[in-house]
Structures are given as C-alpha cells and as structure tokens.
C-alpha cells in the first residue's frame, strides 16, 4: 500500500483498453511534483459530472481547475488523498452533495485505492473495472440504475464493496467470485433478481455479507 502524501478526509469488457499507469521521470512533459495530466483530467471530469461548484466542502479546500498548475496534493483538496509520489490514491466525497454521474474517465485514476461517492445517478461504467488497485469501493446511498457490470470482477484488490442502493437491477455477476480479497460485501436494498452465483463461495476472506431486500430466487449455494 502506498504511503499517503496527504490525508484529507456500451462497450463490451473485451474492448476496454488496459489500464495505463502514468509515471514521472526527468524527461516527463509534466511536473513530477504534481499529479499527471491524466489524473487531473479524471478529477476534472468527476467534478464537472457531479456538479462540483455546488459541493459541500465542509470548510475544506475546494477543487480548483482555473489554475492549470494547481496541486491537489500539496493544497489538500477536499476528499482527495495522494501518495508520496503525487498519485491520487483516495477520493471520499460522501455527504458532499456530489450529484451526477460517474464518468468513464474515472479509470484514469489508475493508482486509486479508495473511492467513496454518494448521490450518483446513471449507470456504473464498465471502465470502473480498470481500477485494479481499489481496496475500498463505496457507492451506497445512490440512485444508480442499470446492472452491476461484469468488469467488477477485475477489482481483485477489493476488500470492501458496498453497492447498496435501491435502483440497481439485473443479476449478481458470476465474476464477483474473483474478488478473493473481499472481506465485506453489501448488495442490499436493490432490485437484484436471479440466483446467488455459486462463485460467491470463492470469497474465502469474506467476514460480512448482506444480500437482503432483493428479489433473489433459488437456493443458497
């Protein structure tokens, strides 16, 4: 796990471009003491798609894109945590009224370990599966619609997954069984249908499981 720099609180899966991790060197076209242009673009897209100007920052530092050299890490932007080498490793906007959709470019935050967002609408983008460093994903208390993408199974570092929401439909993807590091799984309060996939038995590190308030059928595998 990366040492924190600051601690401020449809395509088919086969067409997804593999995750590219930006690295900085003396020959890089950007300042090595700031986040990469790709990560900055991802933050700006998230800000724009979730009504960033109207977020509740709780006296924290607002995100600033008017200055192209603004430094989220050194300035301590609200809800953003960075590694010592200036990569975004955490975003926690719970309770900030970040209302809107989750952009596909969230996948550009390839070092991200924690993503906690609420009050979202729309679908979960399949590109979320490219965030293979994610350890904690909390998209609860949202109005997300559509299905849980199969690409969720690519997040093999996940330890905490909370998708409890009232609007998600469809079945629990069998790829959920690939999340072998998972300790906490909450898929409650949805309109999920179908059977519980047998692959859920592969989650041998699981400590808590909540599938309540769904429309699941069949037997417990």
C-alpha positions, -999 to 999 in steps of 0.1 A, spaced: 0 0 0 13 34 -9 25 59 17 0 88 19 12 122 9 -19 139 24 -47 125 45 -76 149 37 -106 134 47 -219 4 -240 -187 -13 -246 -181 -49 -240 -154 -57 -215 -132 -71 -243 -129 -37 -258 -116 -20 -226 -82 -5 -230 -58 -19 -203 -50 4 -175 -21 27 -182 -2 39 -151 14 73 -156 49 75 -142 71 106 -139 108 109 -148 131 139 -155 121 136 -192 84 137 -185 63 165 -200 48 174 -167 59 184 -132 69 153 -111 58 172 -80 22 173 -92 -4 148 -104 -2 136 -140 -24 152 -167 -44 120 -170 -52 120 -133 -60 158 -134 -84 151 -164 -102 124 -144 -106 147 -114 -120 175 -136 -144 151 -154 -157 139 -120 -160 175 -108 -179 185 -139 -202 155 -140 -212 157 -103 -219 195 -100 -186 203 -84 -193 240 -80 -221 232 -56 -205 206 -35 -205 209 3 -168 212 11 -172 212 49 -146 241 53 -122 220 32 -102 232 2 -123 235 -30 -111 218 -61 -96 244 -84 -92 239 -122 -89 276 -131 -52 273 -124 -36 245 -146 -8 242 -121 -30 238 -90 -17 209 -69 -44 188 -53 -19 170 -31 1 199 -17 -30 221 -15 -50 194 3 -81 194 -19 -112 183 0 -117 145 -1 -85 138 -21 -57 117 -7 -23 114 -26 7 91 -24 42 104 -16 49 104 -54 19 125 -63 -7 100 -74 -43 102 -64 -50 71 -41 -82 81 -24 -114 101 -31 -141 104 -4 -170 127 -12 -196 111 10 -221 137 21 -207 164 -2 -238 165 -24 -218 154 -54 -249 148 -75 -245 134 -110 -230 106 -130 -197 87 -126 -176 95 -157 -160 67 -177 -127 85 -173 -126 76 -136 -105 47 -149 -76 72 -155 -71 73 -117 -51 40 -120 -35 43 -86 -68 48 -68 -72 26 -36 -104 42 -22 -135 56 -39 -164 67 -18 -192 86 -35 -230 91 -29 -260 108 -46 -249 95 -80 -274 87 -109 -269 68 -141 -250 35 -147 -219 21 -132 -193 25 -160 -177 -7 -172 -144 12 -171 -145 10 -133 -130 -24 -137 -97 -8 -147 -91 5 -112 -73 -27 -102 -57 -10 -72 -90 -3 -55 -93 -17 -20 -125 0 -9 -154 9 -32 -185 25 -16 -212 36 -39 -241 32 -14 -269 57 -9 -270 65 -46 -297 64 -73 -276 43 -97 -295 24 -123 -288 -5 -147 -268 -36 -138 -236 -44 -119 -210 -47 -147 -192 -79 -152 -159 -59 -150 -164 -56 -112 -146 -89 -111 -113 -72 -123 -111 -54 -90 -91 -82 -73 -76 -60 -46 -110 -50 -32 -115 -57 5 -147 -36 10 -175 -34 -16 -208 -16 -9 -232 -11 -37 -263 -10 -15 -288 11 -35 -325 10 -44 -323 12 -82 -297 -14 -95 -313 -43 -113 -303 -75 -130 -283 -104 -116 -253 -107 -94 -224 -112 -119 -206 -145 -115 -173 -126 -117 -179 -115 -81 -162 -147 -72 -129 -133 -85 -127 -108 -56 -109 -132 -34 -95 -104 -11 -130 -92 -3 -139 -90 34 -171 -70 33 -198 -73 6 -231 -53 7 -255 -56 -22 -286 -50 -2 -317 -28 -8 -318 -34 -45 -340 -49 -72 -315 -77 -80 -330 -109 -94 -319 -144 -103 -299 -167 -82 -269 -162 -60 -240 -173 -81 -221 -203 -69 -188 -184 -74 -196 -164 -42 -182 -195 -24 -148 -185 -36 -148 -154 -14 -129 -172 14 -118 -140 31 -154 -127 35 -164 -116 70 -197 -99 63 -223 -104 35 -256 -86 31 -279 -95 2 -311 -85 20 -341 -67 4 -336 -80 -31 -357 -103 -53 -333 -132 -55 -346 -167 -61 -334 -202 -58 -313 -217 -31 -283 -206 -11 -253 -222 -29 
